[in-house]
Amino acid sequence: MASDNKLYIPLGVKIEREIFNGFGRKQLFQAIIGTLCFGGIAALVYLISRNIAFTLVVLMFGAVGSVMMTTKDQSNLSVVDQVQNMFRFIRGQKKYPYKFKTKWR
C-alpha cells in the first residue's frame, strides 16, 4: 500500500515577532546599544569640533548604521552575527592532536 504521506517542511517561519522584516526585539536592543555608542562618539566629535551639524550627521549615520548592521538577511544572519561567528571560529580549537592506535591490539 502506497501512502501519500509526504514530509512537509515549512519555510520562513519566524520564532519571534518582528518590527519589520529581519528586525525583532533582539535586534532593536542591539541597535539601541550601537546608537548609544555612536552617541558617545558624536559627543567626542562635538567636544573636538564644536560643530553641531557635523555632530548630528555622525549621530544619524551611527543610528542608521546600527539598524542596518543588526537587520537579518535571507540567510537569517546579520552583520553582527557574522562577526560574532568569525570571532568564535578564531578563538576555537583548530588542531586536534591524536595518536594512532589499532583497535584490536
C-alpha positions as CSV (number, residue, x, y, z in Angstrom):
1,M,0.0,0.0,0.0
2,A,1.5,3.2,-1.1
3,S,0.5,6.2,1.1
4,D,0.7,9.8,0.1
5,N,2.1,10.9,3.5
6,K,4.8,13.4,2.5
7,L,7.0,15.3,4.8
8,Y,6.1,18.9,4.9
9,I,8.9,21.3,6.0
10,P,7.7,24.9,6.4
11,L,10.0,27.6,5.2
12,G,10.3,31.2,6.5
13,V,8.7,30.5,10.0
14,K,9.9,33.1,12.4
15,I,10.3,32.3,16.1
16,E,9.7,35.9,17.3
17,R,7.6,38.8,16.3
18,E,9.4,41.3,14.1
19,I,9.0,45.0,13.9
20,F,9.9,44.9,10.2
21,N,11.3,42.1,8.1
22,G,14.5,40.8,9.7
23,F,14.4,43.1,12.7
24,G,12.9,41.9,16.0
25,R,13.3,42.8,19.7
26,K,16.8,41.4,20.0
27,Q,17.9,43.4,17.0
28,L,16.2,46.5,18.5
29,F,18.2,46.1,21.7
30,Q,21.5,45.7,19.7
31,A,20.7,48.7,17.6
32,I,20.0,50.8,20.7
33,I,23.3,49.8,22.2
34,G,25.1,50.7,18.9
35,T,23.3,54.0,18.7
36,L,24.3,54.9,22.3
37,C,28.0,54.0,21.4
38,F,27.8,56.3,18.4
39,G,26.2,58.9,20.7
40,G,29.4,58.8,22.8
41,I,31.5,59.2,19.6
42,A,29.3,62.1,18.5
43,A,29.8,63.7,21.9
44,L,33.6,63.4,21.4
45,V,33.3,64.9,17.9
46,Y,31.3,67.8,19.3
47,L,33.9,68.4,22.0
48,I,36.7,68.5,19.4
49,S,35.0,70.3,16.5
50,R,32.3,72.4,18.2
51,N,30.2,71.9,15.1
52,I,26.6,70.8,15.8
53,A,25.7,70.0,12.2
54,F,28.6,67.6,11.8
55,T,27.9,66.0,15.2
56,L,24.2,65.4,14.2
57,V,25.4,63.8,10.9
58,V,27.7,61.5,12.9
59,L,24.9,60.6,15.3
60,M,22.4,59.9,12.4
61,F,24.9,57.8,10.5
62,G,25.5,55.8,13.7
63,A,21.8,55.2,14.3
64,V,21.1,54.2,10.7
65,G,24.3,52.1,10.5
66,S,23.3,50.3,13.8
67,V,19.9,49.3,12.4
68,M,21.5,48.2,9.1
69,M,24.1,46.1,10.8
70,T,21.6,44.3,13.1
71,T,18.9,43.6,10.4
72,K,18.9,39.9,9.3
73,D,19.1,39.0,5.7
74,Q,17.6,36.0,3.8
75,S,20.1,33.6,5.4
76,N,18.9,34.7,8.8
77,L,22.2,36.3,9.7
78,S,23.1,40.0,10.4
79,V,26.5,41.6,10.1
80,V,26.8,41.5,13.9
81,D,26.0,37.7,13.9
82,Q,28.6,37.1,11.1
83,V,31.3,39.0,13.0
84,Q,30.4,37.1,16.2
85,N,30.7,33.8,14.3
86,M,34.1,34.8,12.9
87,F,35.5,35.6,16.4
88,R,34.1,32.4,17.7
89,F,35.9,30.5,14.9
90,I,39.1,32.4,15.5
91,R,39.1,31.6,19.2
92,G,38.1,27.9,18.7
93,Q,40.3,24.9,18.6
94,K,41.8,24.1,15.2
95,K,44.4,21.5,15.9
96,Y,43.3,18.1,17.1
97,P,46.3,16.1,18.1
98,Y,45.8,12.3,18.3
99,K,47.8,9.1,18.4
100,F,47.0,6.3,16.1
101,K,46.2,3.1,17.9
102,T,45.0,-0.2,16.4
103,K,41.6,-1.2,17.6
104,W,42.4,-4.9,18.4
105,R,45.8,-4.7,19.8
